[in-house]
């Protein structure tokens, strides 16, 4: 029984080593690229929230405001692509 645990541990260590080696070979991104990705993710998250709010609100004035926000967010996302 102890042998089974040992082989699982060795297998796990091997997989961890392979994953670490894979990370080392990924090209490093420029800080500007990372910042753009973060901004894009933030805008897309905001867009999803606005879409959800738009689907769930019943107030016409709120819907109008959310549509304007959605248009703005989509424009900002388009600029980043």
Secondary structure, 3 states (H helix, E strand, C coil): CHHHHHHHHHHHHHHHHHHHHHHHHCCCCCHHHHHHHHHHHHHHHHHHHHHHHHHHCCCHHHHHHHHHHHHHHHHHHHHHC
